[in-house]
Amino acid sequence: MAVGMTTAAQAATLFSDNFNDGNADGWSKSGGDWSLVTDGTSAYRQGNSGSELARAFAGQTSWTDYQVQARVKPLAFNGSNRVVAIGSRSNSATRMYRLALINNGRAELQAVNGSSITVIGSAAVSVSTGTWYTLRLEATGSTIRGFVNGSQIGSGSNSAQTAGRIALVTSYASAVFDDVSVDSGGTTPPTNPPTTGPTAGPPTTPPTTGPTLPPQTGLVGWATQNGGTTGGGSAPSTTVSDAGALTSALGSTSAAVIRVSGSISCSGMLRVRSNKTILGVGSGATINGCGFNINGDRNVIIRNLNFRGWDDDAINVQESATNIWIDHNSFTDGYDGAVDIKRGSDFVTVSWNRVYGHDKNMLLGHSDDNGSQDRGHLRVSYHHNWFDGTTQRNPRVRFANPVHVYNNYYNNNSGYGVASTEGAGVLVEGNYFENVPDPYHLGEADSGPGTLVARNNHFVNSGTGQTGGSVASIPYSYQLDTASNVKSIVTAGAGTGRIGL
């Protein structure tokens, strides 16, 4: 759990808890059966679907105007018209505003006052067990708004509750809750996916050609170049659930779609050959103890996998490997890099990943002495990643130009965010930096400076960063989300269990 404040001119994070610290400190419970569980990452579960009303509360009774957001996954409903919800301005166990998922196919924005429930607004929403939803509840004065997966489902005026804590709520239902955050201000999430393109910058800012707006969760960036990245394409699919089968499937010289089921324990680095799509089944597919090595091969897609406790790198892209897409994975508690790209590799997109509980994150270019192999290569796009408390290398870049770092969410990064070194050129664009003293800089340790252009970034309780020089043009079209919305967009979409595969 983290609590932070900023100046009055900026949005302030009042509270956040992703439960990765292994406890639920700061939460008080009423009813139900609450426990910490692993659901892709650590999460908070209310497991008793027979409980009439189960609640967990956090925060301050004095909070007034704020926005609370959480990811919510219903597990079971015990009857019809059952509820899984988040609440705000709770001044007693039965008085609050509530954004509720109801299992008869709707979401309701409610004012709860004892046994009386006033519906402020509602919308038809397909509510399914085993599916993650991002709920956001806003209270500003007497204006109450509710959003499900970024779309507004209700808005209205109600003054029944003026201040109070946040709540996680179920009624005759069981559910998992994760990634709870409370902000005192900020921009209301869009009701539709943002379509704002990049704005013009100073003369040193590279132009963009966007937006032609490919789907934001589809393939975007450098991996679309050089003929594109298709992985195994329409090749036959095989499902693997143990280290032997996984090693064999990855090492085959044939094109393949490999589906990883359950948790696979392994060690060292497993070689991944060309023309592979590697997909995690559900939110729990895990590579535990080892990593993937893409060594001189091309056209590889890796999506929806949890990497834990790797003993070298989690994903190592090297020796002129090209056209690689690393997307919607979660990384934690490993030895060295989460995603390292080096030795002349090129045309890579790293998107919608979450890294937490880890130090050395993403290295681009491994050595100051390797310029002859790396210059003109190492072109990578990093977008919509969640750098959740990662200390450094988010990324650290050598030689490559241009590298595109856009629409990522950085929070609680104690070392630094982005470093441009050894003549690299990095565009840092439309990112959200929260509690990051050093968002970006030139040079790092013994490595000489590169160039870095920063534009349209959003800062909360963070430093201003160091820029200098110019960066080469970005050759592809892309959609740039408004930086102040990036936190809600990324926390709702990054990591495993967020895409249907």
C-alpha positions as CSV (number, residue, x, y, z in Angstrom):
1,M,0.0,0.0,0.0
2,A,1.3,3.5,-0.8
3,V,0.1,6.9,0.2
4,G,1.4,10.1,-1.5
5,M,0.5,13.8,-1.8
6,T,1.5,16.4,-4.4
7,T,1.0,20.1,-4.7
8,A,-2.5,21.5,-5.0
9,A,-1.9,22.3,-8.7
10,Q,-1.6,18.6,-9.6
11,A,-3.6,15.5,-9.2
12,A,-2.8,13.9,-5.8
13,T,-2.6,10.2,-5.2
14,L,-4.3,9.7,-1.8
15,F,-4.0,6.0,-1.7
16,S,-3.0,2.9,-3.7
17,D,-2.8,-0.8,-3.0
18,N,-1.9,-3.5,-5.5
19,F,-1.4,-6.0,-2.6
20,N,2.0,-7.1,-3.9
21,D,3.5,-6.4,-0.4
22,G,1.9,-9.5,0.8
23,N,-0.6,-7.9,3.2
24,A,-3.8,-6.0,3.4
25,D,-2.7,-3.5,6.0
26,G,-4.9,-0.4,6.1
27,W,-8.1,-2.3,5.2
28,S,-10.8,-3.0,7.7
29,K,-13.4,-5.7,7.0
30,S,-17.1,-6.3,7.7
31,G,-18.7,-9.5,6.7
32,G,-17.5,-12.1,4.2
33,D,-14.3,-14.0,4.0
34,W,-11.4,-11.8,2.9
35,S,-7.9,-13.1,2.0
36,L,-4.9,-12.4,-0.1
37,V,-4.6,-14.6,-3.2
38,T,-2.5,-14.9,-6.3
39,D,-4.4,-14.2,-9.5
40,G,-1.7,-13.3,-12.0
41,T,-0.4,-11.0,-9.3
42,S,-1.4,-10.7,-5.6
43,A,-5.0,-9.6,-5.1
44,Y,-7.7,-9.3,-2.4
45,R,-10.5,-11.9,-2.5
46,Q,-13.8,-12.0,-0.8
47,G,-14.6,-15.7,-1.1
48,N,-17.9,-16.2,0.5
49,S,-20.8,-16.0,-2.0
50,G,-23.2,-16.7,0.8
51,S,-22.5,-13.5,2.6
52,E,-25.4,-11.0,2.4
53,L,-23.1,-8.0,2.6
54,A,-19.3,-8.1,2.7
55,R,-17.2,-4.9,2.7
56,A,-13.6,-3.9,3.1
57,F,-12.8,-0.2,3.9
58,A,-9.7,1.9,3.5
59,G,-8.8,5.6,3.6
60,Q,-10.0,8.5,5.6
61,T,-13.5,9.5,6.7
62,S,-12.6,13.1,5.9
63,W,-12.1,12.5,2.2
64,T,-14.5,14.5,0.1
65,D,-13.8,15.0,-3.6
66,Y,-11.9,12.1,-5.1
67,Q,-11.9,9.3,-7.7
68,V,-11.5,5.7,-6.8
69,Q,-10.5,3.0,-9.3
70,A,-10.1,-0.8,-9.0
71,R,-9.9,-3.9,-11.1
72,V,-12.7,-6.3,-10.1
73,K,-13.3,-9.9,-11.2
74,P,-16.6,-11.5,-10.1
75,L,-16.1,-15.2,-9.2
76,A,-19.6,-16.5,-8.3
77,F,-23.1,-15.1,-7.8
78,N,-25.4,-16.8,-5.4
79,G,-28.8,-16.0,-7.0
80,S,-30.0,-13.2,-9.2
81,N,-29.5,-9.4,-8.8
82,R,-26.3,-10.0,-6.9
83,V,-23.7,-7.3,-6.6
84,V,-19.9,-6.8,-6.9
85,A,-19.0,-3.1,-6.4
86,I,-16.6,-0.4,-5.3
87,G,-17.7,2.4,-3.0
88,S,-16.8,6.0,-2.1
89,R,-17.7,8.5,0.6
90,S,-18.6,5.7,2.9
91,N,-19.3,7.3,6.3
92,S,-20.8,4.1,7.8
93,A,-21.1,0.4,6.8
94,T,-24.3,1.1,4.9
95,R,-24.0,4.6,3.7
96,M,-21.9,5.3,0.5
97,Y,-21.9,5.8,-3.2
98,R,-21.5,2.6,-5.0
99,L,-20.6,1.5,-8.6
100,A,-22.1,-2.0,-8.9
101,L,-21.8,-4.8,-11.4
102,I,-25.1,-6.8,-11.2
103,N,-25.4,-10.2,-12.6
104,N,-28.6,-9.6,-14.6
105,G,-26.5,-7.7,-17.2
106,R,-26.2,-4.2,-16.0
107,A,-24.0,-1.7,-14.0
108,E,-25.6,0.8,-11.6
109,L,-24.4,4.0,-10.1
110,Q,-26.0,4.0,-6.6
111,A,-26.5,6.2,-3.6
112,V,-26.8,3.7,-0.6
113,N,-28.4,5.1,2.5
114,G,-29.1,2.3,5.0
115,S,-31.6,0.0,3.4
116,S,-32.6,2.6,0.7
117,I,-30.8,2.5,-2.6
118,T,-31.2,5.3,-5.1
119,V,-30.1,4.6,-8.7
120,I,-28.3,7.6,-10.1
121,G,-27.6,6.0,-13.4
122,S,-27.3,2.7,-15.1
123,A,-26.3,0.9,-18.4
124,A,-26.4,-2.5,-19.9
125,V,-23.2,-4.3,-19.2
126,S,-22.4,-8.0,-19.8
127,V,-21.3,-9.2,-16.4
128,S,-19.5,-12.5,-16.4
129,T,-17.7,-14.5,-13.8
130,G,-14.0,-14.9,-14.4
131,T,-13.7,-11.6,-16.3
132,W,-11.8,-8.5,-15.1
133,Y,-13.6,-5.2,-15.1
134,T,-12.1,-1.8,-14.3
135,L,-14.5,0.3,-12.2
136,R,-14.0,4.0,-11.6
137,L,-16.2,6.0,-9.3
138,E,-15.9,9.8,-9.1
139,A,-17.4,12.2,-6.6
140,T,-16.9,15.9,-7.0
141,G,-19.3,18.1,-5.0
142,S,-22.7,16.7,-5.6
143,T,-21.7,15.3,-9.0
144,I,-21.3,11.5,-9.1
145,R,-20.0,9.6,-12.1
146,G,-19.3,5.9,-12.8
147,F,-17.2,4.3,-15.4
148,V,-16.8,0.6,-16.4
149,N,-13.8,-0.2,-18.6
150,G,-13.4,3.5,-19.4
151,S,-17.0,4.0,-20.6
152,Q,-19.4,6.2,-18.5
153,I,-22.4,4.3,-17.4
154,G,-24.0,6.9,-15.2
155,S,-23.7,10.5,-14.0
156,G,-26.0,12.6,-11.8
157,S,-26.4,14.9,-8.8
158,N,-26.8,13.6,-5.3
159,S,-25.8,15.1,-2.0
160,A,-26.6,12.3,0.4
161,Q,-23.0,11.5,1.2
162,T,-20.4,14.3,1.5
163,A,-17.3,12.6,2.8
164,G,-15.9,9.2,3.7
165,R,-13.7,6.2,2.9
166,I,-13.5,3.9,-0.1
167,A,-15.0,0.4,0.0
168,L,-14.9,-3.0,-1.8
169,V,-18.3,-4.6,-1.7
170,T,-20.1,-7.8,-2.5
171,S,-23.6,-8.9,-1.9
172,Y,-24.3,-12.7,-2.2
173,A,-21.3,-12.9,-4.5
174,S,-17.6,-13.6,-4.4
175,A,-14.9,-11.6,-6.2
176,V,-11.3,-10.6,-6.5
177,F,-10.2,-7.0,-6.2
178,D,-6.8,-5.5,-7.3
179,D,-5.0,-2.3,-8.2
180,V,-7.0,0.0,-6.0
181,S,-6.1,3.7,-6.4
182,V,-7.6,7.0,-5.1
183,D,-6.8,10.4,-6.7
184,S,-8.0,13.7,-5.4
185,G,-8.1,15.2,-8.9
186,G,-7.2,14.7,-12.5
187,T,-9.0,14.3,-15.8
188,T,-12.2,12.3,-16.1
189,P,-11.6,9.2,-18.2
190,P,-12.8,9.3,-21.8
191,T,-16.1,7.6,-22.6
192,N,-14.6,6.2,-25.8
193,P,-11.0,5.4,-26.6
194,P,-9.0,8.6,-27.1
195,T,-8.2,9.5,-30.6
196,T,-5.9,12.6,-30.0
197,G,-2.9,12.5,-32.3
198,P,0.5,13.9,-31.4
199,T,0.8,17.6,-31.2
200,A,3.6,19.7,-32.8
201,G,6.7,20.3,-30.8
202,P,9.7,22.6,-31.1
203,P,12.1,22.2,-34.1
204,T,14.1,19.5,-32.4
205,T,11.0,17.4,-31.9
206,P,10.6,14.6,-34.6
207,P,7.5,14.7,-36.6
208,T,4.9,12.0,-36.6
209,T,2.6,10.7,-39.4
210,G,-0.3,9.8,-37.1
211,P,-2.8,9.2,-36.3
212,T,-4.2,6.5,-38.7
213,L,-5.1,4.8,-35.4
214,P,-4.5,1.1,-35.5
215,P,-6.3,-0.6,-32.6
216,Q,-4.5,0.6,-29.4
217,T,-4.1,-2.9,-28.1
218,G,-3.0,-4.4,-31.4
219,L,0.4,-4.3,-32.8
220,V,1.8,-0.8,-33.1
221,G,5.3,0.6,-33.4
222,W,8.7,-0.6,-34.7
223,A,7.5,-4.3,-34.9
224,T,5.1,-3.2,-37.7
225,Q,8.1,-2.3,-39.9
226,N,10.5,-4.4,-41.9
227,G,7.7,-6.6,-43.2
228,G,5.7,-6.7,-40.0
229,T,5.5,-9.3,-37.2
230,T,3.0,-12.2,-37.4
231,G,4.6,-14.9,-35.2
232,G,3.3,-18.3,-35.9
233,G,0.4,-16.8,-37.9
234,S,-2.2,-19.5,-38.8
235,A,0.1,-22.4,-37.9
236,P,-1.4,-25.2,-35.8
237,S,-1.8,-24.6,-32.1
238,T,-0.2,-26.7,-29.4
239,T,-0.8,-26.5,-25.7
240,V,2.1,-27.1,-23.3
241,S,2.1,-27.5,-19.5
242,D,5.5,-28.7,-18.5
243,A,9.1,-27.6,-19.1
244,G,10.0,-30.4,-21.5
245,A,7.1,-29.8,-23.8
246,L,7.7,-26.1,-23.7
247,T,11.4,-26.4,-24.6
248,S,10.6,-28.7,-27.5
249,A,7.9,-26.4,-28.9
250,L,10.0,-23.3,-28.6
251,G,13.0,-24.9,-30.2
252,S,11.2,-26.3,-33.3
253,T,12.2,-24.9,-36.6
254,S,8.6,-24.9,-37.8
255,A,6.1,-22.1,-37.4
256,A,3.9,-22.6,-34.4
257,V,1.3,-21.1,-32.1
258,I,2.2,-22.3,-28.5
259,R,-0.3,-22.0,-25.7
260,V,1.1,-22.2,-22.2
261,S,-1.2,-23.6,-19.6
262,G,-0.6,-23.3,-15.8
263,S,2.7,-22.7,-14.1
264,I,5.9,-24.2,-15.6
265,S,9.0,-24.3,-13.5
266,C,12.4,-24.3,-15.3
267,S,15.9,-22.9,-15.2
268,G,18.3,-21.1,-17.5
269,M,17.3,-19.7,-20.9
270,L,15.0,-21.5,-23.3
271,R,15.8,-20.9,-27.0
272,V,12.9,-19.5,-29.1
273,R,13.2,-20.1,-32.8
274,S,11.6,-18.0,-35.6
275,N,8.0,-17.8,-36.5
276,K,6.5,-18.5,-33.0
277,T,3.5,-17.1,-31.2
278,I,3.6,-17.9,-27.5
279,L,0.4,-17.2,-25.6
280,G,-0.5,-17.7,-22.0
281,V,-3.9,-19.4,-21.3
282,G,-6.0,-17.2,-19.0
283,S,-4.4,-15.0,-16.3
284,G,-2.3,-17.6,-14.5
285,A,0.0,-19.0,-17.2
286,T,3.5,-18.6,-15.6
287,I,7.1,-19.2,-16.5
288,N,8.8,-19.7,-13.1
289,G,12.5,-19.6,-12.7
290,C,13.8,-19.4,-16.3
291,G,13.6,-17.1,-19.4
292,F,13.3,-17.0,-23.1
293,N,16.3,-16.4,-25.4
294,I,15.6,-15.1,-28.9
295,N,19.1,-15.4,-30.4
296,G,19.3,-14.3,-34.0
297,D,15.8,-15.5,-34.9
298,R,12.9,-13.4,-36.2
299,N,9.2,-13.0,-36.2
300,V,8.3,-13.9,-32.6
301,I,5.2,-12.8,-30.5
302,I,5.1,-13.3,-26.7
303,R,1.8,-12.4,-24.9
304,N,-0.1,-12.9,-21.7
305,L,2.6,-14.7,-19.7
306,N,3.7,-14.2,-16.1
307,F,7.4,-14.3,-15.6
308,R,8.6,-14.9,-12.1
309,G,12.0,-15.5,-10.4
310,W,14.0,-15.9,-13.6
311,D,17.7,-16.7,-13.0
312,D,19.2,-14.8,-15.9
313,D,16.9,-12.6,-18.1
314,A,13.1,-13.1,-18.4
315,I,13.2,-12.3,-22.2
316,N,16.6,-11.8,-23.9
317,V,16.5,-10.5,-27.6
318,Q,20.0,-10.6,-29.1
319,E,22.3,-11.3,-32.1
320,S,20.4,-9.3,-34.7
321,A,17.0,-10.8,-33.9
322,T,14.3,-8.9,-35.6
323,N,10.5,-8.3,-35.6
324,I,9.6,-9.2,-32.0
325,W,6.4,-8.2,-30.2
326,I,6.4,-8.6,-26.4
327,D,2.9,-7.7,-25.2
328,H,0.6,-7.9,-22.1
329,N,3.0,-9.9,-19.9
330,S,3.7,-9.5,-16.2
331,F,7.2,-9.6,-14.7
332,T,8.3,-9.8,-11.1
333,D,11.2,-10.8,-8.8
334,G,13.8,-11.8,-11.3
335,Y,17.6,-11.8,-11.3
336,D,18.6,-9.6,-14.2
337,G,16.6,-7.9,-17.0
338,A,12.9,-8.3,-17.5
339,V,13.2,-7.5,-21.3
340,D,16.8,-6.9,-22.5
341,I,17.4,-6.2,-26.2
342,K,20.9,-6.1,-27.6
343,R,23.6,-7.0,-30.1
344,G,22.2,-5.5,-33.2
345,S,18.6,-6.6,-32.7
346,D,15.9,-4.5,-34.4
347,F,12.2,-3.8,-35.0
348,V,10.8,-4.6,-31.6
349,T,7.6,-3.4,-29.8
350,V,7.3,-3.8,-26.0
351,S,3.7,-3.0,-25.1
352,W,1.1,-3.2,-22.3
353,N,3.5,-5.1,-19.9
354,R,3.6,-4.7,-16.2
355,V,6.8,-5.0,-14.2
356,Y,6.8,-4.8,-10.4
357,G,8.9,-6.0,-7.5
358,H,12.0,-5.9,-9.7
359,D,15.2,-3.7,-10.0
360,K,16.9,-3.9,-13.4
361,N,14.1,-3.6,-15.9
362,M,14.6,-3.1,-19.6
363,L,18.1,-2.7,-21.1
364,L,18.5,-1.6,-24.7
365,G,22.1,-2.1,-25.8
366,H,24.3,-4.1,-23.4
367,S,27.8,-2.4,-23.6
368,D,29.4,0.9,-24.4
369,D,31.9,-1.1,-26.5
370,N,29.4,-2.6,-28.9
371,G,28.6,0.4,-31.1
372,S,29.8,-1.1,-34.3
373,Q,27.1,-3.8,-34.1
374,D,24.4,-1.7,-32.5
375,R,24.4,1.6,-34.4
376,G,21.6,1.8,-37.0
377,H,19.7,-1.0,-35.1
378,L,18.0,-1.5,-31.7
379,R,14.9,0.4,-32.8
380,V,12.2,-0.3,-30.2
381,S,8.8,1.1,-29.2
382,Y,7.9,1.0,-25.6
383,H,4.2,1.9,-25.1
384,H,1.5,1.5,-22.5
385,N,3.8,-0.4,-20.1
386,W,3.3,-0.1,-16.3
387,F,6.7,0.4,-14.6
388,D,5.4,-0.2,-11.1
389,G,8.2,0.6,-8.7
390,T,10.9,-0.7,-11.0
391,T,14.2,1.0,-9.9
392,Q,16.0,1.6,-13.1
393,R,16.4,0.9,-16.9
394,N,12.9,1.9,-18.0
395,P,14.6,1.7,-20.5
396,R,18.3,2.4,-20.5
397,V,19.3,3.0,-24.1
398,R,22.6,2.9,-26.0
399,F,23.3,3.9,-29.6
400,A,19.7,3.4,-31.0
401,N,17.9,6.3,-32.8
402,P,15.0,6.7,-32.7
403,V,13.7,4.8,-29.7
404,H,10.0,5.7,-28.9
405,V,8.9,5.7,-25.3
406,Y,5.2,6.8,-25.2
407,N,2.1,6.5,-23.1
408,N,3.7,4.5,-20.3
409,Y,2.8,4.8,-16.6
410,Y,5.7,5.2,-14.2
411,N,5.1,5.1,-10.5
412,N,7.4,5.0,-7.5
413,N,10.6,4.5,-9.6
414,S,13.3,5.3,-7.0
415,G,16.3,5.2,-9.4
416,Y,15.4,6.8,-12.7
417,G,12.9,6.3,-15.6
418,V,14.6,6.6,-19.0
419,A,18.3,7.1,-19.7
420,S,19.6,8.0,-23.2
421,T,23.3,7.2,-23.5
422,E,26.1,6.7,-26.0
423,G,24.6,8.8,-28.8
424,A,21.2,7.2,-28.7
425,G,18.1,9.3,-29.6
426,V,15.0,8.8,-27.5
427,L,11.5,10.4,-27.8
428,V,9.8,10.4,-24.4
429,E,6.2,11.3,-25.2
430,G,2.8,11.3,-23.5
431,N,3.9,9.4,-20.4
432,Y,2.5,9.7,-16.8
433,F,5.2,10.0,-14.1
434,E,4.1,9.7,-10.5
435,N,6.5,9.8,-7.6
436,V,9.5,9.6,-9.9
437,P,12.2,12.0,-8.8
438,D,14.3,11.5,-12.0
439,P,12.0,10.8,-14.9
440,Y,14.7,10.9,-17.7
441,H,18.2,12.0,-18.2
442,L,21.3,11.9,-20.5
443,G,24.2,9.6,-19.8
444,E,24.3,7.0,-17.0
445,A,27.2,5.7,-14.9
446,D,30.2,5.5,-17.2
447,S,28.1,5.8,-20.4
448,G,28.2,9.1,-22.2
449,P,25.1,11.1,-23.1
450,G,22.7,10.5,-25.9
451,T,19.9,12.9,-27.0
452,L,16.4,13.0,-25.6
453,V,13.3,14.9,-26.6
454,A,10.4,15.0,-24.1
455,R,6.9,16.3,-24.9
456,N,3.4,16.1,-23.6
457,N,4.3,14.2,-20.5
458,H,2.3,14.5,-17.2
459,F,4.0,14.8,-13.8
460,V,2.7,14.1,-10.3
461,N,5.1,14.7,-7.5
462,S,8.0,14.1,-9.9
463,G,11.1,15.8,-11.2
464,T,11.3,17.6,-14.5
465,G,13.9,15.5,-16.3
466,Q,16.9,16.3,-18.5
467,T,16.6,16.8,-22.3
468,G,18.9,17.8,-25.1
469,G,19.6,17.4,-28.8
470,S,17.3,16.1,-31.5
471,V,15.9,12.7,-32.3
472,A,15.2,11.0,-35.7
473,S,11.7,10.9,-37.1
474,I,9.2,8.2,-36.1
475,P,8.3,6.3,-39.3
476,Y,5.0,4.6,-38.3
477,S,1.5,5.8,-37.4
478,Y,0.4,5.6,-33.8
479,Q,-2.3,6.8,-31.5
480,L,-1.1,9.1,-28.7
481,D,-3.4,9.1,-25.6
482,T,-3.6,12.2,-23.5
483,A,-0.9,12.0,-20.9
484,S,-3.2,12.8,-17.9
485,N,-5.4,9.8,-18.9
486,V,-2.5,7.4,-19.2
487,K,-2.5,6.2,-15.5
488,S,-6.1,5.0,-15.7
489,I,-5.7,3.6,-19.2
490,V,-2.5,1.6,-18.4
491,T,-3.6,0.3,-15.0
492,A,-6.8,-0.9,-16.6
493,G,-5.0,-2.7,-19.4
494,A,-1.4,-3.6,-18.7
495,G,-0.2,-7.1,-17.7
496,T,-1.7,-10.5,-18.0
497,G,-5.4,-11.4,-17.9
498,R,-6.5,-8.3,-19.8
499,I,-6.9,-9.7,-23.3
500,G,-8.9,-12.5,-24.8
501,L,-6.7,-15.1,-26.6
